[in-house]
Amino acid sequence: GAVVSQHPSRVICKSGTSVKIECRSLDFQATTMFWYRQFPKQSLMLMATSNEGSKATYEQGVEKDKFLINHASLTLSTLTVTSAHPEDSSFYICSAREYGADGLNQPQHFGDGTRLSIL
Amino acid sequence: AQSVTQLGSHVSVSEGALVLLRCNYSSSVPPYLFWYVQYPNQGLQLLLKYTSAATLVKGINGFEAEFKKSETSFHLTKPSAHMSDAAEYFCAVSAPPAGNQFYFGTGTSLTVIP
């Protein structure tokens, strides 16, 4: 089955540090990847849609300059949390859909998430 | 616009009992519906999906769901709960004109009592 690898799984760093999270589709090509944020005991909140070779589409209320997204290839998207502060601490999850998938009936395949803790 | 509602944020069942997790959707066009499971500190794993073929969909780990258009529902069931089924379950919908975007429910936490 389709596998999405997300790295790192956990990050603990000081306030003001920038943190990069990678999301890779291992056995398929993904023109579209998604970045979510999940607070404890809550559902996933879509932050942005990452499109290969073009700018990401951010959801309302998500700071583009704070959460930088790059989707440079069909198998890799990165999320950089710039100048992270304690309020950015959260569980971040990426997902990907297969390139060329027919229509909207294709599922999203999820990475294992990144637990970000800013001290 | 599309949305899903999961009734019951917490469900507890005894081991061996029937599992029923509820999901109702709202969509002005035929939707595609998905159930995912999330274990602690992990991403989401696809259990099953409805894509306008058979209304009764069988998934992994013995789960199945039935699409009922008249009730706008897509409830998840399993005849006999195992301890390993304890997790968070999310229902999601995808439909035009949202394109690739999924809309997730708020999740249901399943506890299995030995």
gemmi code that builds the backbone of each chain (N, CA, C; Angstrom):
import gemmi

chains = {
    "A": [
        ("GLY", (0.810, -1.203, 0.000), (0.000, 0.000, 0.000), (0.841, 1.249, 0.000)),
        ("ALA", (0.197, 2.374, -0.235), (0.889, 3.648, -0.281), (1.416, 4.031, 1.096)),
        ("VAL", (2.678, 4.432, 1.133), (3.322, 4.769, 2.400), (3.817, 6.210, 2.366)),
        ("VAL", (3.522, 6.919, 3.428), (4.004, 8.285, 3.605), (4.899, 8.309, 4.835)),
        ("SER", (6.101, 8.819, 4.656), (7.059, 8.892, 5.737), (7.207, 10.340, 6.199)),
        ("GLN", (7.105, 10.570, 7.482), (7.226, 11.910, 8.033), (8.365, 11.908, 9.040)),
        ("HIS", (9.195, 12.942, 8.939), (10.381, 12.994, 9.789), (10.691, 14.430, 10.171)),
        ("PRO", (11.066, 14.726, 11.409), (11.243, 13.782, 12.514), (9.911, 13.458, 13.193)),
        ("SER", (9.924, 12.479, 14.059), (8.704, 12.117, 14.764), (8.501, 13.001, 15.997)),
        ("ARG", (9.610, 13.518, 16.513), (9.498, 14.369, 17.695), (10.615, 15.400, 17.690)),
        ("VAL", (10.250, 16.621, 18.036), (11.231, 17.702, 18.115), (10.982, 18.486, 19.392)),
        ("ILE", (12.069, 18.706, 20.126), (12.011, 19.584, 21.291), (13.079, 20.646, 21.088)),
        ("CYS", (12.685, 21.922, 21.098), (13.684, 22.954, 20.861), (13.301, 24.240, 21.583)),
        ("LYS", (14.239, 25.159, 21.578), (14.051, 26.421, 22.290), (13.237, 27.401, 21.459)),
        ("SER", (12.595, 28.307, 22.135), (11.820, 29.343, 21.470), (12.724, 30.160, 20.554)),
        ("GLY", (12.238, 30.465, 19.369), (12.995, 31.234, 18.397), (13.671, 30.379, 17.340)),
        ("THR", (13.697, 29.088, 17.556), (14.311, 28.159, 16.600), (13.360, 27.909, 15.440)),
        ("SER", (13.918, 27.678, 14.264), (13.118, 27.252, 13.114), (13.222, 25.739, 12.969)),
        ("VAL", (12.119, 25.110, 12.680), (12.065, 23.651, 12.622), (11.519, 23.206, 11.267)),
        ("LYS", (12.204, 22.276, 10.637), (11.748, 21.754, 9.344), (11.240, 20.338, 9.507)),
        ("ILE", (10.070, 20.081, 8.940), (9.462, 18.750, 8.966), (9.335, 18.267, 7.525)),
        ("GLU", (9.759, 17.040, 7.288), (9.705, 16.482, 5.945), (8.583, 15.451, 5.814)),
        ("CYS", (7.986, 15.445, 4.650), (6.926, 14.490, 4.329), (7.246, 13.877, 2.977)),
        ("ARG", (7.432, 12.572, 2.943), (7.812, 11.881, 1.712), (6.812, 10.783, 1.364)),
        ("SER", (6.456, 10.718, 0.116), (5.688, 9.572, -0.372), (6.701, 8.552, -0.876)),
        ("LEU", (6.708, 7.362, -0.292), (7.789, 6.413, -0.549), (7.581, 5.568, -1.791)),
        ("ASP", (6.365, 5.228, -2.110), (6.146, 4.296, -3.221), (5.112, 4.808, -4.207)),
        ("PHE", (4.892, 6.119, -4.181), (3.999, 6.701, -5.172), (4.339, 8.178, -5.325)),
        ("GLN", (3.866, 8.765, -6.396), (4.089, 10.179, -6.638), (2.862, 10.972, -6.202)),
        ("ALA", (3.127, 12.093, -5.583), (2.044, 12.890, -5.012), (2.133, 14.333, -5.501)),
        ("THR", (1.207, 14.733, -6.352), (1.182, 16.129, -6.772), (0.623, 17.013, -5.663)),
        ("THR", (-0.158, 16.430, -4.794), (-0.773, 17.211, -3.733), (-0.484, 16.581, -2.375)),
        ("MET", (0.003, 17.386, -1.471), (0.199, 16.972, -0.086), (-0.502, 17.973, 0.818)),
        ("PHE", (-0.869, 17.511, 1.977), (-1.615, 18.344, 2.913), (-0.875, 18.387, 4.242)),
        ("TRP", (-0.959, 19.523, 4.900), (-0.400, 19.668, 6.235), (-1.515, 20.004, 7.219)),
        ("TYR", (-1.548, 19.208, 8.287), (-2.561, 19.375, 9.321), (-1.892, 19.659, 10.656)),
        ("ARG", (-2.687, 20.269, 11.528), (-2.274, 20.469, 12.902), (-3.360, 19.854, 13.775)),
        ("GLN", (-2.927, 19.157, 14.801), (-3.891, 18.497, 15.675), (-3.588, 18.833, 17.122)),
        ("PHE", (-4.566, 19.406, 17.804), (-4.440, 19.684, 19.229), (-4.944, 18.475, 20.004)),
        ("PRO", (-4.505, 18.332, 21.258), (-4.887, 17.151, 22.053), (-6.395, 16.917, 22.071)),
        ("LYS", (-6.768, 15.704, 21.832), (-8.167, 15.260, 21.886), (-9.054, 15.992, 20.876)),
        ("GLN", (-8.467, 16.519, 19.822), (-9.249, 17.220, 18.811), (-9.014, 16.637, 17.430)),
        ("SER", (-9.805, 17.092, 16.500), (-9.685, 16.611, 15.124), (-8.531, 17.300, 14.418)),
        ("LEU", (-8.341, 16.930, 13.169), (-7.283, 17.534, 12.367), (-7.749, 18.867, 11.797)),
        ("MET", (-6.861, 19.838, 11.863), (-7.145, 21.142, 11.284), (-6.240, 21.324, 10.066)),
        ("LEU", (-6.833, 21.464, 8.898), (-6.050, 21.643, 7.688), (-5.362, 23.008, 7.727)),
        ("MET", (-4.045, 22.987, 7.560), (-3.289, 24.235, 7.543), (-3.097, 24.734, 6.114)),
        ("ALA", (-2.686, 23.801, 5.241), (-2.375, 24.211, 3.879), (-2.350, 23.013, 2.957)),
        ("THR", (-2.555, 23.306, 1.690), (-2.449, 22.309, 0.635), (-1.199, 22.625, -0.169)),
        ("SER", (-0.351, 21.619, -0.294), (0.933, 21.795, -0.956), (0.874, 21.184, -2.345)),
        ("ASN", (1.141, 21.986, -3.347), (1.084, 21.534, -4.732), (2.482, 21.536, -5.340)),
        ("GLU", (2.863, 20.426, -5.929), (4.191, 20.283, -6.506), (4.442, 21.340, -7.569)),
        ("GLY", (5.519, 22.074, -7.397), (5.925, 23.059, -8.381), (5.200, 24.385, -8.328)),
        ("SER", (4.351, 24.574, -7.337), (3.649, 25.854, -7.230), (3.497, 26.233, -5.758)),
        ("LYS", (2.962, 27.405, -5.539), (2.807, 27.882, -4.167), (1.726, 27.101, -3.434)),
        ("ALA", (1.924, 26.979, -2.139), (0.936, 26.297, -1.322), (-0.296, 27.172, -1.125)),
        ("THR", (-1.397, 26.527, -0.891), (-2.646, 27.223, -0.589), (-2.902, 27.105, 0.908)),
        ("TYR", (-2.949, 28.238, 1.577), (-3.100, 28.247, 3.027), (-4.560, 28.461, 3.419)),
        ("GLU", (-4.941, 27.828, 4.501), (-6.283, 28.035, 5.037), (-6.346, 29.372, 5.775)),
        ("GLN", (-7.550, 29.852, 5.886), (-7.743, 31.135, 6.552), (-7.233, 31.070, 7.983)),
        ("GLY", (-6.477, 32.093, 8.347), (-5.957, 32.171, 9.701), (-4.593, 31.555, 9.894)),
        ("VAL", (-4.076, 30.896, 8.888), (-2.745, 30.288, 8.975), (-1.727, 31.254, 8.394)),
        ("GLU", (-0.706, 31.580, 9.182), (0.279, 32.564, 8.757), (1.261, 31.953, 7.750)),
        ("LYS", (1.279, 32.483, 6.561), (2.156, 31.969, 5.518), (3.627, 32.143, 5.876)),
        ("ASP", (3.952, 33.252, 6.517), (5.353, 33.521, 6.850), (5.820, 32.714, 8.046)),
        ("LYS", (4.878, 32.234, 8.822), (5.229, 31.425, 9.986), (5.424, 29.965, 9.563)),
        ("PHE", (4.557, 29.493, 8.702), (4.576, 28.094, 8.274), (4.902, 28.040, 6.780)),
        ("LEU", (6.194, 27.867, 6.491), (6.665, 27.862, 5.109), (6.572, 26.453, 4.539)),
        ("ILE", (5.957, 26.347, 3.384), (5.779, 25.042, 2.745), (6.472, 25.045, 1.398)),
        ("ASN", (7.216, 23.964, 1.157), (7.893, 23.779, -0.118), (7.593, 22.384, -0.636)),
        ("HIS", (7.199, 22.290, -1.889), (6.855, 20.988, -2.496), (7.646, 20.888, -3.792)),
        ("ALA", (8.937, 20.612, -3.635), (9.863, 20.728, -4.752), (9.855, 19.531, -5.697)),
        ("SER", (9.338, 18.408, -5.228), (9.319, 17.224, -6.091), (8.016, 16.469, -5.860)),
        ("LEU", (7.801, 15.451, -6.666), (6.563, 14.665, -6.569), (6.555, 13.722, -5.380)),
        ("THR", (7.645, 13.699, -4.618), (7.686, 12.798, -3.472), (8.055, 13.494, -2.166)),
        ("LEU", (8.229, 14.809, -2.191), (8.694, 15.481, -0.984), (8.032, 16.840, -0.802)),
        ("SER", (7.487, 17.048, 0.382), (7.005, 18.357, 0.794), (7.603, 18.643, 2.168)),
        ("THR", (7.958, 19.892, 2.416), (8.497, 20.256, 3.718), (7.695, 21.399, 4.320)),
        ("LEU", (7.570, 21.347, 5.637), (6.930, 22.405, 6.417), (7.978, 22.946, 7.365)),
        ("THR", (8.241, 24.238, 7.276), (9.186, 24.876, 8.186), (8.427, 25.827, 9.099)),
        ("VAL", (8.529, 25.570, 10.386), (7.941, 26.469, 11.379), (9.023, 27.467, 11.742)),
        ("THR", (8.853, 28.694, 11.329), (9.901, 29.688, 11.521), (9.750, 30.389, 12.867)),
        ("SER", (10.902, 30.635, 13.518), (10.926, 31.329, 14.803), (9.803, 30.784, 15.719)),
        ("ALA", (9.905, 29.519, 15.986), (8.830, 28.850, 16.733), (8.729, 29.366, 18.165)),
        ("HIS", (7.495, 29.427, 18.652), (7.222, 29.849, 20.016), (6.377, 28.782, 20.688)),
        ("PRO", (6.266, 28.821, 22.002), (5.522, 27.773, 22.717), (4.111, 27.529, 22.180)),
        ("GLU", (3.464, 28.560, 21.693), (2.102, 28.370, 21.171), (2.072, 27.578, 19.867)),
        ("ASP", (3.242, 27.372, 19.260), (3.325, 26.546, 18.049), (3.446, 25.060, 18.383)),
        ("SER", (3.624, 24.767, 19.655), (3.719, 23.365, 20.070), (2.437, 22.639, 19.706)),
        ("SER", (2.580, 21.510, 19.036), (1.405, 20.781, 18.568), (1.854, 19.495, 17.899)),
        ("PHE", (0.898, 18.750, 17.401), (1.149, 17.542, 16.607), (0.845, 17.900, 15.163)),
        ("TYR", (1.842, 17.797, 14.310), (1.688, 18.148, 12.895), (1.697, 16.860, 12.071)),
        ("ILE", (0.721, 16.752, 11.174), (0.586, 15.545, 10.361), (0.503, 15.925, 8.888)),
        ("CYS", (1.205, 15.178, 8.049), (1.099, 15.407, 6.608), (0.358, 14.236, 5.959)),
        ("SER", (-0.175, 14.498, 4.798), (-0.810, 13.430, 4.022), (-0.549, 13.687, 2.548)),
        ("ALA", (-0.766, 12.659, 1.737), (-0.511, 12.778, 0.301), (-1.529, 11.973, -0.481)),
        ("ARG", (-1.836, 12.475, -1.664), (-2.680, 11.728, -2.588), (-1.860, 11.401, -3.813)),
        ("GLU", (-2.172, 10.275, -4.445), (-1.367, 9.790, -5.549), (-1.526, 10.651, -6.799)),
        ("TYR", (-0.416, 10.826, -7.502), (-0.388, 11.545, -8.764), (-1.190, 10.792, -9.805)),
        ("GLY", (-2.030, 11.508, -10.517), (-2.800, 10.877, -11.563), (-3.989, 10.106, -11.063)),
        ("ALA", (-4.219, 10.160, -9.753), (-5.371, 9.438, -9.216), (-6.647, 9.999, -9.829)),
        ("ASP", (-7.553, 9.107, -10.150), (-8.762, 9.497, -10.851), (-9.807, 10.034, -9.899)),
        ("GLY", (-10.014, 11.314, -9.931), (-11.125, 11.881, -9.200), (-10.890, 11.986, -7.717)),
        ("LEU", (-12.001, 12.179, -7.011), (-11.944, 12.481, -5.604), (-12.109, 11.249, -4.732)),
        ("ASN", (-12.143, 10.070, -5.334), (-12.381, 8.889, -4.527), (-11.107, 8.274, -3.989)),
        ("GLN", (-9.976, 8.910, -4.238), (-8.723, 8.377, -3.722), (-8.489, 8.879, -2.303)),
        ("PRO", (-8.094, 7.981, -1.415), (-7.876, 8.405, -0.032), (-6.597, 9.201, 0.115)),
        ("GLN", (-6.525, 9.919, 1.203), (-5.267, 10.518, 1.596), (-4.504, 9.488, 2.433)),
        ("HIS", (-3.194, 9.443, 2.230), (-2.335, 8.557, 3.006), (-1.529, 9.419, 3.955)),
        ("PHE", (-1.519, 9.058, 5.228), (-0.956, 9.922, 6.252), (0.399, 9.467, 6.747)),
        ("GLY", (1.228, 10.455, 7.089), (2.445, 10.186, 7.811), (2.133, 9.929, 9.274)),
        ("ASP", (3.140, 9.580, 10.046), (2.954, 9.254, 11.462), (2.957, 10.477, 12.367)),
        ("GLY", (3.135, 11.652, 11.783), (3.047, 12.863, 12.577), (4.360, 13.268, 13.221)),
        ("THR", (4.422, 14.544, 13.586), (5.581, 15.110, 14.282), (5.088, 15.836, 15.522)),
        ("ARG", (5.594, 15.424, 16.664), (5.244, 16.092, 17.926), (6.255, 17.209, 18.136)),
        ("LEU", (5.808, 18.441, 18.045), (6.691, 19.607, 18.197), (6.457, 20.238, 19.559)),
        ("SER", (7.527, 20.358, 20.319), (7.455, 20.978, 21.642), (8.462, 22.118, 21.700)),
        ("ILE", (7.953, 23.324, 21.928), (8.803, 24.509, 21.990), (8.902, 24.950, 23.448)),
        ("LEU", (10.120, 25.030, 23.925), (10.324, 25.367, 25.340), (10.419, 26.867, 25.550)),
    ],
    "B": [
        ("ALA", (-21.342, 22.993, 0.334), (-20.277, 22.725, 1.296), (-20.466, 21.329, 1.874)),
        ("GLN", (-19.349, 20.751, 2.270), (-19.390, 19.412, 2.836), (-18.998, 19.448, 4.300)),
        ("SER", (-19.557, 18.522, 5.056), (-19.181, 18.393, 6.456), (-19.585, 17.013, 6.939)),
        ("VAL", (-18.986, 16.607, 8.039), (-19.384, 15.367, 8.690), (-19.575, 15.629, 10.167)),
        ("THR", (-20.504, 14.893, 10.749), (-20.774, 14.974, 12.172), (-20.643, 13.592, 12.768)),
        ("GLN", (-19.821, 13.488, 13.784), (-19.682, 12.224, 14.485), (-20.370, 12.364, 15.838)),
        ("LEU", (-21.420, 11.605, 16.015), (-22.177, 11.652, 17.263), (-21.501, 10.781, 18.301)),
        ("GLY", (-21.219, 11.382, 19.438), (-20.555, 10.634, 20.494), (-19.055, 10.786, 20.401)),
        ("SER", (-18.493, 11.614, 21.240), (-17.043, 11.804, 21.208), (-16.324, 10.649, 21.902)),
        ("HIS", (-17.063, 9.931, 22.763), (-16.496, 8.782, 23.462), (-17.492, 7.630, 23.413)),
        ("VAL", (-16.992, 6.468, 23.056), (-17.805, 5.258, 23.046), (-17.039, 4.161, 23.787)),
        ("SER", (-17.726, 3.498, 24.691), (-17.126, 2.374, 25.418), (-17.921, 1.107, 25.146)),
        ("VAL", (-17.211, 0.050, 24.843), (-17.848, -1.246, 24.622), (-17.048, -2.316, 25.341)),
        ("SER", (-17.698, -3.395, 25.644), (-17.009, -4.531, 26.237), (-16.331, -5.342, 25.152)),
        ("GLU", (-15.252, -5.988, 25.511), (-14.562, -6.851, 24.563), (-15.527, -7.922, 24.065)),
        ("GLY", (-15.596, -8.082, 22.741), (-16.514, -9.046, 22.148), (-17.857, -8.469, 21.768)),
        ("ALA", (-18.147, -7.263, 22.214), (-19.429, -6.628, 21.891), (-19.363, -5.919, 20.552)),
        ("LEU", (-20.554, -5.556, 20.066), (-20.665, -4.832, 18.799), (-20.111, -3.412, 18.950)),
        ("VAL", (-19.364, -2.999, 17.935), (-18.897, -1.623, 17.874), (-19.735, -0.867, 16.848)),
        ("LEU", (-20.263, 0.285, 17.243), (-21.015, 1.146, 16.332), (-20.559, 2.582, 16.545)),
        ("LEU", (-19.936, 3.146, 15.522), (-19.506, 4.540, 15.568), (-20.262, 5.289, 14.480)),
        ("ARG", (-20.877, 6.389, 14.878), (-21.801, 7.074, 13.982), (-21.167, 8.227, 13.227)),
        ("CYS", (-21.566, 8.348, 11.970), (-21.097, 9.445, 11.123), (-22.240, 9.856, 10.202)),
        ("ASN", (-22.576, 11.123, 10.244), (-23.545, 11.684, 9.304), (-22.851, 12.760, 8.477)),
        ("TYR", (-23.188, 12.806, 7.222), (-22.514, 13.750, 6.336), (-23.508, 14.749, 5.777)),
        ("SER", (-22.951, 15.828, 5.293), (-23.733, 16.836, 4.598), (-23.007, 17.158, 3.305)),
        ("SER", (-23.706, 16.965, 2.181), (-23.092, 17.254, 0.895), (-24.190, 17.478, -0.136)),
        ("SER", (-24.003, 18.455, -0.962), (-24.992, 18.754, -1.993), (-24.796, 17.897, -3.232)),
        ("VAL", (-23.699, 17.185, -3.290), (-23.409, 16.291, -4.414), (-23.006, 14.938, -3.833)),
        ("PRO", (-23.046, 13.890, -4.645), (-22.631, 12.583, -4.132), (-21.243, 12.644, -3.530)),
        ("PRO", (-21.124, 12.221, -2.292), (-19.830, 12.346, -1.618), (-19.003, 11.073, -1.725)),
        ("TYR", (-17.729, 11.230, -1.419), (-16.870, 10.098, -1.133), (-16.583, 10.134, 0.358)),
        ("LEU", (-16.701, 9.011, 1.009), (-16.611, 8.965, 2.464), (-15.523, 7.997, 2.902)),
        ("PHE", (-14.882, 8.343, 3.997), (-13.743, 7.568, 4.474), (-13.815, 7.439, 5.994)),
        ("TRP", (-13.304, 6.327, 6.488), (-13.080, 6.159, 7.921), (-11.594, 5.908, 8.130)),
        ("TYR", (-11.047, 6.646, 9.113), (-9.652, 6.483, 9.483), (-9.575, 6.147, 10.961)),
        ("VAL", (-8.488, 5.463, 11.349), (-8.212, 5.181, 12.754), (-6.870, 5.808, 13.120)),
        ("GLN", (-6.809, 6.349, 14.325), (-5.566, 6.947, 14.804), (-5.220, 6.377, 16.168)),
        ("TYR", (-4.035, 5.786, 16.277), (-3.525, 5.316, 17.551), (-2.683, 6.434, 18.166)),
        ("PRO", (-2.483, 6.421, 19.467), (-1.774, 7.524, 20.127), (-0.440, 7.850, 19.482)),
        ("ASN", (-0.229, 9.127, 19.273), (1.025, 9.659, 18.718), (1.372, 9.087, 17.352)),
        ("GLN", (0.359, 8.759, 16.597), (0.567, 8.268, 15.240), (-0.314, 9.036, 14.267)),
        ("GLY", (-0.041, 8.840, 12.972), (-0.883, 9.423, 11.947), (-2.164, 8.634, 11.794)),
        ("LEU", (-2.886, 8.897, 10.720), (-4.160, 8.233, 10.478), (-3.985, 7.084, 9.489)),
        ("GLN", (-4.671, 6.005, 9.779), (-4.630, 4.831, 8.911), (-6.015, 4.622, 8.305)),
        ("LEU", (-6.059, 4.428, 6.991), (-7.338, 4.241, 6.316), (-7.946, 2.894, 6.686)),
        ("LEU", (-9.196, 2.936, 7.153), (-9.935, 1.710, 7.453), (-10.730, 1.251, 6.228)),
        ("LEU", (-11.447, 2.186, 5.623), (-12.266, 1.859, 4.469), (-12.721, 3.140, 3.790)),
        ("LYS", (-13.260, 2.961, 2.564), (-13.746, 4.125, 1.838), (-14.988, 3.753, 1.024)),
        ("TYR", (-15.873, 4.717, 0.860), (-17.049, 4.569, 0.008), (-16.862, 5.454, -1.215)),
        ("THR", (-16.990, 4.831, -2.399), (-16.747, 5.583, -3.624), (-17.852, 5.360, -4.643)),
        ("SER", (-19.071, 5.231, -4.185), (-20.278, 5.125, -5.002), (-20.443, 3.777, -5.688)),
        ("ALA", (-19.709, 2.796, -5.257), (-19.926, 1.435, -5.769), (-20.898, 0.750, -4.800)),
        ("ALA", (-20.485, -0.291, -4.150), (-21.351, -0.988, -3.198), (-21.606, -0.119, -1.978)),
        ("THR", (-22.827, -0.153, -1.480), (-23.163, 0.678, -0.319), (-22.615, 0.093, 0.970)),
        ("LEU", (-22.389, -1.202, 1.009), (-21.772, -1.832, 2.178), (-20.293, -2.027, 1.862)),
        ("VAL", (-19.483, -1.367, 2.634), (-18.050, -1.371, 2.377), (-17.331, -2.138, 3.478)),
        ("LYS", (-16.485, -3.051, 3.094), (-15.692, -3.799, 4.067), (-14.283, -3.237, 4.094)),
        ("GLY", (-13.755, -3.106, 5.299), (-12.422, -2.545, 5.448), (-11.484, -3.509, 6.154)),
        ("ILE", (-10.414, -2.932, 6.679), (-9.433, -3.759, 7.376), (-9.864, -4.007, 8.815)),
        ("ASN", (-9.231, -4.990, 9.430), (-9.437, -5.291, 10.853), (-10.879, -5.653, 11.199)),
        ("GLY", (-11.644, -6.138, 10.225), (-13.000, -6.577, 10.488), (-14.055, -5.491, 10.521)),
        ("PHE", (-13.676, -4.258, 10.195), (-14.622, -3.156, 10.185), (-15.379, -3.083, 8.862)),
        ("GLU", (-16.584, -2.576, 8.931), (-17.355, -2.300, 7.737), (-18.246, -1.086, 7.981)),
        ("ALA", (-18.714, -0.495, 6.895), (-19.583, 0.669, 7.005), (-20.614, 0.612, 5.888)),
        ("GLU", (-21.772, 1.144, 6.175), (-22.843, 1.135, 5.196), (-23.252, 2.566, 4.853)),
        ("PHE", (-23.255, 2.859, 3.571), (-23.679, 4.173, 3.086), (-25.192, 4.158, 2.921)),
        ("LYS", (-25.859, 5.069, 3.638), (-27.311, 5.191, 3.526), (-27.642, 6.619, 3.116)),
        ("LYS", (-27.973, 6.748, 1.847), (-28.240, 8.086, 1.316), (-29.452, 8.722, 1.985)),
        ("SER", (-30.493, 7.921, 2.215), (-31.725, 8.458, 2.798), (-31.500, 9.009, 4.195)),
        ("GLU", (-30.518, 8.465, 4.895), (-30.211, 8.906, 6.247), (-28.956, 9.781, 6.293)),
        ("THR", (-28.345, 10.005, 5.166), (-27.053, 10.722, 5.050), (-26.084, 10.229, 6.116)),
        ("SER", (-25.969, 8.901, 6.184), (-25.123, 8.316, 7.215), (-24.095, 7.374, 6.613)),
        ("PHE", (-23.056, 7.155, 7.388), (-21.975, 6.233, 6.998), (-21.381, 5.692, 8.288)),
        ("HIS", (-22.167, 4.938, 9.024), (-21.761, 4.435, 10.327), (-20.774, 3.280, 10.206)),
        ("LEU", (-19.861, 3.233, 11.120), (-18.813, 2.207, 11.150), (-19.186, 1.140, 12.173)),
        ("THR", (-19.056, -0.119, 11.784), (-19.397, -1.197, 12.704), (-18.345, -2.292, 12.679)),
        ("LYS", (-18.335, -3.040, 13.775), (-17.519, -4.252, 13.865), (-18.264, -5.201, 14.791)),
        ("PRO", (-18.455, -6.437, 14.383), (-19.299, -7.346, 15.170), (-18.773, -7.626, 16.572)),
        ("SER", (-17.448, -7.716, 16.697), (-16.875, -8.124, 17.978), (-15.620, -7.305, 18.261)),
        ("ALA", (-15.680, -6.502, 19.305), (-14.566, -5.609, 19.624), (-13.388, -6.355, 20.231)),
        ("HIS", (-12.196, -5.956, 19.814), (-10.958, -6.452, 20.404), (-10.305, -5.323, 21.190)),
        ("MET", (-9.476, -5.695, 22.132), (-8.762, -4.683, 22.912), (-7.936, -3.780, 22.000)),
        ("SER", (-7.406, -4.333, 20.948), (-6.558, -3.579, 20.030), (-7.340, -2.550, 19.215)),
        ("ASP", (-8.669, -2.580, 19.293), (-9.480, -1.601, 18.554), (-9.555, -0.258, 19.281)),
        ("ALA", (-9.101, -0.207, 20.501), (-9.142, 1.052, 21.258), (-8.272, 2.096, 20.569)),
        ("ALA", (-8.900, 3.172, 20.133), (-8.206, 4.204, 19.359), (-9.180, 5.347, 19.097)),
        ("GLU", (-8.713, 6.318, 18.337), (-9.555, 7.434, 17.892), (-9.958, 7.175, 16.453)),
        ("TYR", (-11.227, 7.383, 16.146), (-11.746, 7.115, 14.809), (-12.292, 8.398, 14.199)),
        ("PHE", (-11.915, 8.635, 12.951), (-12.347, 9.837, 12.245), (-13.077, 9.480, 10.957)),
        ("CYS", (-14.192, 10.141, 10.761), (-14.934, 10.049, 9.508), (-14.566, 11.273, 8.666)),
        ("ALA", (-14.453, 11.102, 7.350), (-14.092, 12.223, 6.490), (-14.888, 12.153, 5.189)),
        ("VAL", (-15.115, 13.326, 4.607), (-15.852, 13.416, 3.345), (-15.051, 14.236, 2.345)),
        ("SER", (-15.164, 13.832, 1.090), (-14.529, 14.562, 0.003), (-15.530, 14.651, -1.133)),
        ("ALA", (-15.728, 15.831, -1.681), (-16.695, 15.975, -2.769), (-16.440, 17.286, -3.492)),
        ("PRO", (-16.841, 17.360, -4.775), (-16.748, 18.647, -5.452), (-17.630, 19.674, -4.762)),
        ("PRO", (-17.377, 20.936, -4.846), (-16.235, 21.531, -5.548), (-14.988, 21.695, -4.700)),
        ("ALA", (-14.953, 20.998, -3.561), (-13.796, 21.168, -2.679), (-12.539, 20.565, -3.261)),
        ("GLY", (-12.694, 19.736, -4.264), (-11.510, 19.174, -4.884), (-10.822, 18.186, -3.998)),
        ("ASN", (-9.552, 18.400, -3.752), (-8.768, 17.444, -2.994), (-9.058, 17.460, -1.495)),
        ("GLN", (-9.671, 18.508, -1.031), (-9.764, 18.693, 0.407), (-10.681, 17.676, 1.057)),
        ("PHE", (-10.251, 17.196, 2.219), (-11.068, 16.333, 3.056), (-11.629, 17.166, 4.207)),
        ("TYR", (-12.832, 16.836, 4.614), (-13.417, 17.440, 5.804), (-13.569, 16.332, 6.835)),
        ("PHE", (-12.936, 16.522, 7.975), (-12.933, 15.503, 9.016), (-13.970, 15.802, 10.082)),
        ("GLY", (-14.519, 14.731, 10.649), (-15.343, 14.883, 11.823), (-14.462, 15.139, 13.037)),
        ("THR", (-15.104, 15.343, 14.164), (-14.372, 15.683, 15.383), (-13.780, 14.461, 16.067)),
        ("GLY", (-14.100, 13.280, 15.551), (-13.488, 12.077, 16.091), (-14.299, 11.423, 17.193)),
        ("THR", (-14.150, 10.110, 17.295), (-14.764, 9.333, 18.371), (-13.698, 8.462, 19.000)),
        ("SER", (-13.559, 8.603, 20.292), (-12.593, 7.800, 21.026), (-13.265, 6.502, 21.479)),
        ("LEU", (-12.731, 5.389, 21.038), (-13.292, 4.084, 21.383), (-12.481, 3.450, 22.507)),
        ("THR", (-13.168, 3.095, 23.575), (-12.563, 2.362, 24.685), (-13.141, 0.958, 24.699)),
        ("VAL", (-12.284, -0.031, 24.835), (-12.737, -1.418, 24.902), (-12.459, -1.935, 26.311)),
        ("ILE", (-13.494, -2.364, 26.966), (-13.404, -2.811, 28.359), (-13.214, -4.331, 28.404)),
        ("PRO", (-12.190, -4.769, 29.121), (-11.935, -6.223, 29.144), (-13.029, -6.986, 29.892)),
    ],
}
model = gemmi.Model(1)
for chain_id, residues in chains.items():
    chain = gemmi.Chain(chain_id)
    for i, (resn, *xyz) in enumerate(residues, 1):
        res = gemmi.Residue()
        res.name, res.seqid = resn, gemmi.SeqId(i, " ")
        for name, pos in zip(("N", "CA", "C"), xyz):
            atom = gemmi.Atom()
            atom.name, atom.element = name, gemmi.Element(name[0])
            atom.pos, atom.b_iso = gemmi.Position(*pos), 0.0
            res.add_atom(atom)
        chain.add_residue(res)
    model.add_chain(chain)
structure = gemmi.Structure()
structure.add_model(model)
structure.setup_entities()
